[in-house]
Amino acid sequence: MLRLYLVFLAASCLAQAPRPSSAGTETLKRFLQTFDDDKRTRYVAAFSDLDGDGQPEAVVRFVNQEWCGSGGCNTLILRQAGSSWHIVTNLTITRPPIRVLSSTSHGWHNLAVWVQGGGIQSGYEAELRFDGKTYPSNPSTPPARPLAGKVAGDVVISSSAVEIALYP
């Protein structure tokens, strides 16, 4: 019963997360198309107010042969800038789940990504702390670090997240 309650509570928190307007979502897709012209590219986007300013940042995981390898796929952390977006960080070799942690560093929520493959066989969840300008780009090397124990946070991109075609 407790597990069911926790799942419901997490779903409620995610449902209340700030979302950009439909125009903001469309500008995000156009922005992403500037990085990749492969008509087979898919992506998963989630929105969360990472820096506490009331505006959602985008967490975008690309899926295709160019953006993915044996260690995982690239994930962009983006901040809306007027009618466009700019890159805060390009994370390499990420796997879902991708979580926004309750803890913060330099005013931004810490992130957690799954790291496995590319020589890392057992896999682990890595914590990425904001350093005042960016997050570590490679979750398998310092300053990223393996998480120990249960750490509070919300899944923003799950292993079962639906991928969207970048091009119609």
N, C-alpha and C positions, 0 to 999 in steps of 0.2 A: 504494500500500500504506500509506504514511504517513497519507494522508487517511482511509482506512478505519479505521486504528487510532485516530485522533483522534476520529472519530465514535463508535466503540465506547467510548472513554474518557469522552467527554462523556455518553453515555447511561448509563454505569455510575455516574457521579457524580450524575446526576439521579435515578436509581433509588434511591440511598442517601440522598436528601434527607429530612429529618424530615417526617413527615406527622402531622396531628392525628388523633385517634381518630375513629371513624365518628360518634360523638356530636358531636365538634367540627366535623366537616364538615356535619352536619345543623344545628347552631346557626349556622354560617356562612350556610347557605342561608336560614334564617329571618331572620337579621340583614339579608341583602341584600334580602329581600322588604319590609322596612320602608322602603326607598328607592324602590321602584318597584312599582306595582300593575298594570302593563301585562302582560297574559298572554302577549304575544309576546316579551318580553324574554328574551335569552339571555346567558350569561356564560361566561367561561373563568377557572378558578381554579388557581393554582399555589401551592405552599408552599415556603418557604425560610427558614432561620434568618438573618434579615437582621442582627440585633443580637448574635449570638454567645452568646445565653443558653441555647441548647439547645432552645428552643421555636420552632416554625415560625411565621412571620408569613405572611399571605395576600396574594397579588398577584392582584387580581380585575379583569378587563376586562369591562365591560358592553357589550352590543351591542343597540341598538335605536335608533329615531328620536330619542328624547329624549336619549340619552347619546352619540350620535354626530353628527358633522357632516362638512364637507368636509375638515377637518384630522385627523380620526380620532375615537376614542372615549375616554371617561373610563376611567381605571384607578384603583382604590382600593388603597392599601397599608393593611392592617389588622393589628392586634395583638390576640391573644386576651386577654380580660379576664374571667376566671372562666368563666361559662357563656355569655358573649356576646363581642362583638368591638367594638373602637373604631377609629376612623379615625386613621391616622397622617398620611396625605396623600390628597387627591383630585387625581390627575394629569389634566389635560385634554389633548385632542388627541394621544393616543398611537396608534401603530400597532405591530403586532408586526414583528420579534421584540422581545420584552422580555427583557432580560438582567440577571442579578445579576453584577456585576463582582467581581473578586478584591480590588480596592482598597477601602479603607474611609475614612469620614470620621466623626469623633465616635463611633466604635465601631460604626457601621452600614455594611453593604456599599453601595457606590455602585450605582446602577441605570443602565441604558441603554435607551432606547426609540427607535423609528424615528419621524422627523418628516417629514411630506410632505403636500402638499395645502393647501388654504386659503391659496393664494398662494405656497407653497413648492413649486416644481416639481420640482427634481432630488432632493430628499430627502437626509437624512443621519441618522446615529445621534447622539443627544444624551446626554450624561452628566448624571445628576442626583446631586448629593452631599448627604448628610444634613447639616443645619446644627446638630444638637444637639436639635432638636425635630421637624423635618419635612424633607421633600424639596421642591424647587421644584415648584410646581403646574403651571407652563406650561413644557414642554420646549423651546419655540421662543424663549424670552427669557431673559436673564441672571437669576439666576445659573446656570441650565442652560447648557451649552456644547457645541458640536459636538465629537465625538471625532475625534482625529487618529490615523490608523494603526490597527493591530490592538491591541486591549486585551483582556486575559484576562478571561473570564467565562463563565457558563453561561446558555444560553437557558432561561427558565422558561415563557414563552408564545411559541410559534412561530407563524408565519403559517398553518400547517396545523392548529393546535390545534382540537380538537373543542369546539364551543359546547354548553352545557347549557341546557335550558329552565329558567328561574327558577321557573316554575309547571308542575305536571304537566298 
